[in-house]
Amino acid sequence: MASIRSPSPCPQGPRTACRPAPSAGATDFPASGGAYQGSNAGGYDAFVAKILPTPVPPKLTAVSPDTGVSSTDQITSSQNLTLSGTAAPSATVTLYREGVGLLGSVAASAGGTFAYDYTGTTLPEGTYDFTATDSTPYGTSGRSSDFLVTVDRTAPTVAVSVPASTTSRGPVVHVSASDLNGLPNGTTVTLDVDLNNDGNFTDAGESGYASGTLTNGAADVKLPTLAGTGTYAVRAHVTDLAGNVGTSPVQTFAVTAVPSPWAATAPVLSADPEQGDRTLTLGNVSTSHLLNLDASGGAQSGVALVYNSDTVSVRPIVQVTVPTDNAAALPSTITARLTFNGTAAATVTLSTSGFAPGDV
């Protein structure tokens, strides 16, 4: 009687196929033929495939220290970094840098996190591309997605401008700034003001006297009301994405007395200051279309001068300018009334909110 053997184990490996070989005195199972008997000595062929999963590539998620306003933008002023991320639990994670190649390896934790200490290398300014693979008993993954880190140690360029002389005790300071990695809209601008003109910004209230935000690299910041006339100095600070602080050169300005406070001047305008439309004021004479003076085909042609009577304004625009007194506090409102050709118009009340003494 023939003996029946048990299949021997297949060799282990990522992708293995095997067919157990008969042992001496044994017959492939089943021992006897049947309706679906194979062609090799009455037995069946056996084929076993073992497919093991390839590890998923790791993911680089953070760099430390990530200085600046954001701790997740991968823009830093630090030159000695630690790279961290996630990988297969207990995998061996291998790090690479574009242009350099293999950096080294680190073991992932049982929870699937890793941190590679790269602080032994001091990186110069620039942008660096890091990738990683992980290895497990099942094999080695492909490369991770590129992880870009920018080392920025250059402070932004900052400049301020303010009128050298003004009657306003709250002048507007214009600030412009630029940086190699850009300054997003909303970046804070901080102004220091030397309030007693002693050559520093260390007295109480001088540092951080005013602030604003950049839009497309510029900001106009109106200073809170200064104490009075005199000489002042101002400078600006801007911090970039990496945390580098740029400081402008110092600008000085003088607040002078108003020669004739509350003395109104009111010129009649030749154009609407808001619309820029000359035809809405006192009428106009303008050049119109080419005029053919000889409809029969002659050679003469010319330019017609047309008076546009439809757009003559019987109520011309008058702009009133009133210099306020910078030696006293402003009233909360100002009232004004225009008299034209002997006829008084209605009284207008204007708020002084947002104005400083000495503003026009």
C-alpha positions as CSV (number, residue, x, y, z in Angstrom):
1,M,0.0,0.0,0.0
2,A,1.3,3.4,-0.9
3,S,2.1,5.9,1.9
4,I,0.8,9.5,1.9
5,R,3.1,12.3,2.7
6,S,2.4,15.8,4.0
7,P,3.6,18.7,1.9
8,S,6.9,20.1,3.1
9,P,7.0,23.9,4.0
10,C,7.9,26.3,1.3
11,P,11.0,28.4,1.6
12,Q,10.3,31.9,3.1
13,G,10.7,35.1,1.1
14,P,8.9,38.1,-0.2
15,R,7.7,36.3,-3.3
16,T,8.1,32.5,-3.3
17,A,6.6,29.8,-5.4
18,C,7.1,26.0,-4.7
19,R,5.9,22.6,-5.5
20,P,6.6,19.9,-2.9
21,A,8.8,17.1,-4.3
22,P,7.8,13.4,-3.5
23,S,9.9,11.7,-0.9
24,A,11.2,8.2,-1.3
25,G,8.4,5.6,-1.3
26,A,5.7,8.2,-1.3
27,T,3.1,9.2,-3.8
28,D,1.8,12.7,-4.5
29,F,-1.6,13.2,-2.7
30,P,-4.1,11.9,-3.7
31,A,-2.6,8.4,-4.1
32,S,-5.0,7.3,-6.8
33,G,-6.2,8.9,-10.0
34,G,-9.6,10.3,-10.7
35,A,-11.6,12.2,-13.3
36,Y,-9.2,15.2,-13.1
37,Q,-6.1,13.3,-12.8
38,G,-2.9,15.1,-13.8
39,S,-0.6,13.9,-16.5
40,N,2.5,13.3,-14.3
41,A,2.3,9.8,-12.9
42,G,-1.3,10.1,-11.8
43,G,-0.9,13.0,-9.2
44,Y,-1.8,16.7,-9.1
45,D,0.7,19.6,-9.5
46,A,0.7,21.9,-6.5
47,F,1.7,25.6,-6.8
48,V,1.8,28.0,-3.8
49,A,2.5,31.7,-4.1
50,K,3.4,33.8,-1.0
51,I,3.2,37.6,-1.6
52,L,4.4,39.9,1.2
53,P,3.6,43.6,1.3
54,T,6.3,46.2,0.4
55,P,6.6,48.8,3.1
56,V,5.0,52.2,2.5
57,P,7.5,55.0,2.1
58,P,8.0,57.1,5.3
59,K,6.9,60.7,5.6
60,L,9.1,63.6,6.7
61,T,6.8,66.0,8.6
62,A,8.9,68.5,10.6
63,V,12.2,70.1,11.1
64,S,13.5,71.4,14.4
65,P,14.1,74.1,15.3
66,D,11.6,75.7,12.9
67,T,12.1,79.4,13.9
68,G,10.0,82.4,13.0
69,V,6.3,83.1,13.3
70,S,5.3,79.6,12.0
71,S,6.7,76.4,13.4
72,T,5.5,74.4,10.4
73,D,6.7,76.3,7.3
74,Q,10.2,74.6,7.1
75,I,11.8,78.1,7.0
76,T,14.3,78.5,9.8
77,S,17.3,80.5,10.8
78,S,18.9,77.5,12.5
79,Q,21.8,75.8,10.6
80,N,21.8,72.6,12.8
81,L,18.6,70.6,12.3
82,T,16.7,67.5,13.4
83,L,14.4,65.9,10.9
84,S,11.3,63.9,12.1
85,G,8.4,62.0,10.6
86,T,6.4,58.8,10.5
87,A,7.3,55.4,9.2
88,A,6.4,51.7,9.6
89,P,6.6,50.6,13.2
90,S,10.2,49.6,14.2
91,A,11.4,50.1,10.7
92,T,14.9,51.3,9.9
93,V,14.6,54.8,8.3
94,T,17.4,56.0,6.0
95,L,17.7,59.7,5.2
96,Y,19.1,61.2,2.0
97,R,19.9,64.8,0.9
98,E,19.7,65.9,-2.7
99,G,23.2,66.5,-4.0
100,V,24.8,64.7,-1.1
101,G,23.2,61.2,-1.1
102,L,23.0,59.0,2.0
103,L,23.1,60.8,5.3
104,G,22.4,57.9,7.8
105,S,19.8,55.8,9.4
106,V,17.6,55.8,12.5
107,A,15.2,53.3,14.1
108,A,11.5,54.2,14.1
109,S,9.6,53.6,17.4
110,A,7.0,51.0,17.9
111,G,4.5,53.7,17.4
112,G,5.9,54.6,13.9
113,T,7.7,57.9,14.6
114,F,11.3,58.8,14.1
115,A,13.7,61.7,14.6
116,Y,17.0,61.9,12.7
117,D,19.7,64.1,14.4
118,Y,21.4,66.1,11.7
119,T,22.8,68.7,14.1
120,G,26.3,67.6,13.5
121,T,26.2,69.3,10.1
122,T,26.1,73.1,9.9
123,L,24.1,74.1,6.8
124,P,24.8,77.4,5.0
125,E,22.0,79.5,3.8
126,G,19.9,77.9,1.1
127,T,17.1,75.4,0.4
128,Y,17.7,71.7,1.0
129,D,15.7,68.7,-0.4
130,F,15.5,65.7,2.0
131,T,14.0,62.2,1.3
132,A,13.8,58.9,3.2
133,T,13.2,55.2,2.9
134,D,12.2,52.6,5.5
135,S,13.3,49.0,5.7
136,T,11.4,46.1,7.4
137,P,11.7,42.3,7.3
138,Y,9.4,42.5,4.2
139,G,11.8,44.7,2.3
140,T,12.7,48.4,1.6
141,S,10.2,51.1,0.6
142,G,10.6,53.6,-2.2
143,R,11.7,57.1,-1.6
144,S,9.4,59.5,0.4
145,S,8.1,62.7,-1.1
146,D,10.6,65.6,-1.2
147,F,10.8,67.6,2.0
148,L,12.2,71.1,1.4
149,V,13.9,73.0,4.2
150,T,15.1,76.6,3.8
151,V,17.8,78.0,6.0
152,D,17.5,81.8,6.1
153,R,19.9,83.9,8.2
154,T,19.5,87.2,6.3
155,A,17.3,89.9,7.9
156,P,14.8,91.7,5.7
157,T,15.6,95.1,4.2
158,V,13.5,97.8,5.8
159,A,13.2,101.6,5.1
160,V,11.1,104.4,6.5
161,S,10.1,107.8,5.1
162,V,8.4,110.7,6.8
163,P,8.2,114.4,5.9
164,A,11.2,116.2,7.2
165,S,8.9,119.0,8.5
166,T,5.2,118.8,9.3
167,T,2.6,120.6,11.3
168,S,0.9,117.3,12.2
169,R,1.4,115.8,15.6
170,G,0.4,112.5,14.1
171,P,2.3,112.2,10.8
172,V,2.1,109.2,8.6
173,V,5.3,107.1,8.4
174,H,5.7,105.1,5.2
175,V,7.5,101.7,5.6
176,S,8.8,99.5,2.9
177,A,10.4,96.0,3.4
178,S,11.6,93.1,1.3
179,D,13.1,89.7,2.0
180,L,14.7,86.8,0.1
181,N,11.8,84.5,1.0
182,G,9.1,87.1,0.8
183,L,7.0,88.9,3.4
184,P,3.4,87.8,3.4
185,N,0.6,90.4,3.6
186,G,-0.2,91.0,7.3
187,T,3.5,90.9,8.4
188,T,3.8,93.2,11.4
189,V,5.7,96.5,11.3
190,T,6.8,98.0,14.6
191,L,7.8,101.6,15.0
192,D,10.1,103.0,17.7
193,V,9.9,106.8,18.2
194,D,12.5,108.9,20.1
195,L,10.0,111.1,22.0
196,N,12.6,113.4,23.7
197,N,15.2,113.5,21.0
198,D,18.0,112.1,23.2
199,G,19.4,109.8,20.6
200,N,18.0,106.5,21.8
201,F,14.7,104.5,22.0
202,T,15.1,103.2,25.5
203,D,12.9,105.7,27.4
204,A,9.5,104.7,28.6
205,G,6.9,104.4,25.7
206,E,9.5,104.8,22.9
207,S,9.9,101.2,21.9
208,G,6.9,99.8,20.0
209,Y,5.3,103.3,19.9
210,A,3.1,102.3,16.9
211,S,2.6,99.3,14.6
212,G,1.0,98.4,11.3
213,T,0.9,95.6,8.8
214,L,2.5,95.1,5.4
215,T,0.5,94.9,2.2
216,N,2.6,94.0,-0.8
217,G,5.7,95.0,1.1
218,A,4.6,98.4,2.2
219,A,2.7,100.0,5.1
220,D,1.5,103.5,6.0
221,V,1.4,103.9,9.8
222,K,-0.1,107.1,11.3
223,L,1.7,107.9,14.6
224,P,-0.4,108.3,17.7
225,T,-0.6,112.0,18.7
226,L,2.8,113.3,19.8
227,A,3.2,115.6,22.8
228,G,3.9,118.8,20.9
229,T,6.1,120.6,18.5
230,G,9.8,119.6,18.4
231,T,12.2,117.1,16.8
232,Y,11.6,113.4,16.8
233,A,13.2,110.3,15.3
234,V,11.6,107.1,14.1
235,R,12.8,103.6,13.0
236,A,11.0,100.4,11.9
237,H,11.4,96.7,12.6
238,V,10.1,93.8,10.5
239,T,10.6,90.1,11.3
240,D,10.8,87.6,8.3
241,L,9.4,84.1,8.1
242,A,12.6,82.6,9.6
243,G,12.6,85.0,12.6
244,N,15.3,87.4,11.4
245,V,14.6,91.0,12.5
246,G,15.4,93.8,10.0
247,T,15.7,97.4,11.3
248,S,15.5,100.5,9.2
249,P,17.9,103.4,9.4
250,V,16.7,106.2,11.7
251,Q,14.8,109.1,10.2
252,T,14.3,112.4,12.0
253,F,11.5,114.9,11.5
254,A,10.3,118.2,13.0
255,V,6.8,119.1,14.1
256,T,6.4,122.8,13.6
257,A,3.8,125.3,14.7
258,V,0.8,126.0,12.5
259,P,1.1,129.6,11.1
260,S,-2.6,130.3,10.8
261,P,-4.7,127.7,12.5
262,W,-8.4,127.4,11.4
263,A,-7.8,129.8,8.5
264,A,-9.8,128.2,5.7
265,T,-9.0,128.4,2.0
266,A,-11.4,127.3,-0.7
267,P,-10.3,127.3,-4.3
268,V,-12.8,126.4,-7.0
269,L,-11.6,123.2,-8.6
270,S,-11.2,122.5,-12.3
271,A,-11.8,118.8,-11.8
272,D,-13.7,116.6,-9.3
273,P,-10.9,115.4,-6.9
274,E,-12.7,112.2,-6.3
275,Q,-13.8,111.3,-9.8
276,G,-11.0,113.1,-11.8
277,D,-13.7,114.2,-14.2
278,R,-13.3,117.7,-15.6
279,T,-16.7,117.7,-17.3
280,L,-18.5,117.8,-14.0
281,T,-17.3,121.1,-12.8
282,L,-17.4,124.4,-14.8
283,G,-17.9,123.0,-18.3
284,N,-15.2,122.4,-20.9
285,V,-13.9,123.1,-24.3
286,S,-12.5,120.0,-25.9
287,T,-11.2,118.6,-29.2
288,S,-13.8,116.4,-30.9
289,H,-13.8,114.1,-33.9
290,L,-12.3,114.9,-37.3
291,L,-14.7,117.1,-39.3
292,N,-14.8,116.7,-43.1
293,L,-15.4,120.1,-44.4
294,D,-15.9,119.0,-48.0
295,A,-18.5,116.2,-48.3
296,S,-18.1,116.1,-52.1
297,G,-14.7,114.5,-51.7
298,G,-12.4,117.5,-51.5
299,A,-9.1,117.3,-49.7
300,Q,-9.8,119.6,-46.8
301,S,-10.5,118.3,-43.4
302,G,-10.0,119.7,-39.9
303,V,-10.6,119.4,-36.2
304,A,-13.8,120.8,-34.6
305,L,-13.8,122.6,-31.3
306,V,-16.9,121.6,-29.3
307,Y,-18.2,123.3,-26.2
308,N,-19.9,120.6,-24.2
309,S,-22.8,122.6,-22.7
310,D,-24.6,119.4,-21.5
311,T,-21.9,118.9,-18.8
312,V,-21.7,122.5,-17.5
313,S,-22.1,122.5,-13.7
314,V,-24.1,125.4,-12.2
315,R,-22.8,124.2,-8.8
316,P,-19.0,124.2,-9.1
317,I,-17.0,122.0,-6.8
318,V,-15.2,123.9,-4.0
319,Q,-12.6,122.2,-1.8
320,V,-12.1,123.8,1.6
321,T,-8.8,123.3,3.4
322,V,-8.6,124.0,7.1
323,P,-5.3,123.7,9.0
324,T,-6.0,122.6,12.6
325,D,-4.2,124.0,15.6
326,N,-1.4,121.7,16.8
327,A,-1.0,123.6,20.1
328,A,-4.3,122.3,21.5
329,A,-6.4,119.2,21.4
330,L,-8.8,118.8,18.6
331,P,-12.6,119.2,19.1
332,S,-14.5,116.0,18.4
333,T,-16.4,117.7,15.5
334,I,-16.0,120.7,13.1
335,T,-19.0,122.5,11.5
336,A,-18.7,124.3,8.1
337,R,-21.1,126.1,5.8
338,L,-20.5,127.4,2.3
339,T,-22.0,130.6,0.9
340,F,-22.1,130.8,-2.9
341,N,-23.3,133.9,-4.7
342,G,-24.8,135.2,-1.5
343,T,-26.8,132.0,-0.8
344,A,-25.8,130.0,2.3
345,A,-25.8,126.2,2.0
346,A,-26.7,123.8,4.8
347,T,-24.3,123.4,7.7
348,V,-22.1,120.3,7.5
349,T,-20.7,118.6,10.6
350,L,-17.5,116.7,10.2
351,S,-15.9,114.3,12.7
352,T,-12.2,114.7,13.6
353,S,-11.8,111.1,14.5
354,G,-8.5,109.7,13.0
355,F,-7.0,113.2,12.8
356,A,-4.2,114.7,15.0
357,P,-3.7,118.3,16.0
358,G,-2.0,120.1,13.1
359,D,-3.5,117.9,10.4
360,V,-5.0,119.8,7.5
